[in-house]
């Protein structure tokens, strides 16, 4: 009778081990998905008179913030004597640009969510920083950076 009892306990421990392995797999798999939605650093956006520095972005999950493209960083007017303001532009998919203005001769923190309300989640985004040169001259803009989910 003792050998049966011993075998039974071994069976329970094997099931517990298998359950623990599945649970660990789900946990670490979930961590991988969370890492995909974590913050990513972006190289400096720059053009004459304007910088978007210390920038980071992430893709929000579908169930949170409509799966938006989330970007943040310091928008700086570095042309302190030119009397021109600066702005950040962000667009998703093929839509028009969203404009987020800076403050002349200062640095401001930008933290924005941009999404496409017509789709379940945003899958592409474009970002650039610009200097507003007024109505007589075209604005200076950095090269556009393209992001994909």
C-alpha positions in Angstrom: 0.0 0.0 0.0 2.9 2.4 0.6 4.1 2.1 -3.0 0.7 3.2 -4.4 0.6 6.1 -2.0 4.1 7.1 -3.1 3.2 6.9 -6.8 0.1 9.0 -6.2 2.1 11.8 -4.6 4.6 11.7 -7.4 1.7 12.2 -9.9 0.4 15.2 -8.1 3.8 16.8 -8.0 4.2 16.2 -11.8 0.9 17.9 -12.4 1.8 20.8 -10.2 5.1 21.1 -12.1 3.3 21.1 -15.5 0.8 23.7 -14.2 3.7 25.8 -13.0 5.5 25.5 -16.4 2.3 26.6 -18.2 1.7 29.5 -15.8 5.3 30.6 -16.2 5.0 30.4 -20.0 1.9 32.5 -19.9 3.5 35.0 -17.6 6.7 35.4 -19.6 4.7 35.5 -22.8 2.6 38.3 -21.4 5.8 40.1 -20.5 6.9 39.9 -24.1 3.6 41.5 -25.2 4.0 44.2 -22.6 7.6 44.9 -23.8 6.3 45.4 -27.3 4.2 48.3 -25.9 7.0 49.8 -23.9 8.7 53.2 -24.6 11.3 53.3 -27.3 13.9 56.1 -27.6 14.0 58.2 -30.8 17.0 60.0 -32.3 17.0 63.8 -32.1 14.6 65.5 -34.6 16.3 68.8 -35.7 16.0 71.5 -38.3 17.2 75.1 -38.3 15.9 76.8 -35.1 14.0 73.7 -33.8 14.7 70.5 -31.9 12.6 67.7 -30.5 14.9 66.0 -28.0 14.8 63.2 -25.4 11.9 61.8 -27.5 10.2 58.5 -26.8 7.3 56.7 -28.4 5.1 53.7 -27.9 2.1 52.0 -29.4 -0.8 51.9 -26.9 -2.8 48.7 -26.7 -6.1 48.5 -28.6 -8.1 48.4 -25.3 -6.3 51.5 -24.0 -6.3 54.8 -25.7 -7.7 53.4 -29.0 -4.3 51.8 -29.9 -2.8 55.2 -30.3 0.7 56.3 -31.3 2.0 58.0 -28.1 5.0 60.4 -28.4 6.7 62.6 -25.8 9.8 64.7 -25.5 11.2 68.3 -25.3 10.2 70.7 -28.0 12.9 73.4 -28.1 13.1 76.7 -29.9 16.9 76.9 -30.4 16.8 79.9 -32.8 16.5 82.3 -29.9 17.1 85.5 -31.9 15.0 84.7 -35.0 11.5 85.5 -33.6 10.1 82.2 -35.0 8.1 79.7 -33.1 8.5 75.9 -33.4 6.0 73.0 -33.6 5.9 69.2 -33.7 3.8 67.5 -36.4 2.4 63.9 -36.1 0.2 62.1 -38.4 -1.2 58.6 -38.5 -2.0 56.5 -41.6 -2.8 58.8 -44.5 -4.5 61.5 -42.5 -3.4 65.1 -42.2 -0.8 66.5 -39.8 -1.6 67.2 -36.1 0.3 70.3 -35.0 1.6 70.7 -31.4 3.0 74.2 -30.9 6.0 75.0 -28.8 6.8 78.3 -27.0 9.0 80.9 -28.6 12.5 81.0 -27.0 11.7 78.1 -24.6 11.6 74.4 -24.2 8.3 72.7 -23.6 7.4 69.1 -22.7 5.1 67.5 -25.3 3.2 64.3 -24.4 0.6 63.5 -27.1 -1.6 60.6 -28.2 -2.5 60.4 -31.9 -4.9 57.8 -33.3 -7.2 57.0 -36.1 -10.8 56.8 -34.9 -11.8 54.8 -37.9 -9.6 51.8 -37.3 -9.2 49.4 -34.3 -5.6 50.4 -33.8 -3.1 52.8 -35.3 -0.4 51.0 -37.3 1.7 53.8 -38.8 2.8 57.2 -37.8 5.0 60.0 -39.2 6.7 62.6 -37.1 8.7 65.8 -37.8 9.7 69.0 -36.0 9.3 72.4 -37.8 10.2 76.0 -37.4 7.4 78.4 -38.3 8.9 81.1 -40.5 5.8 83.2 -41.0 3.6 83.7 -44.0 6.3 85.0 -46.4 8.7 82.0 -46.1 8.1 78.2 -46.1 8.6 76.6 -42.7 11.7 74.6 -42.0 11.0 70.9 -41.2 13.2 68.1 -40.2 13.2 64.9 -42.3 10.0 62.9 -41.5 10.5 59.8 -39.5 8.1 56.9 -40.2 7.0 54.4 -37.5 5.3 51.1 -37.9 3.6 49.0 -35.1 
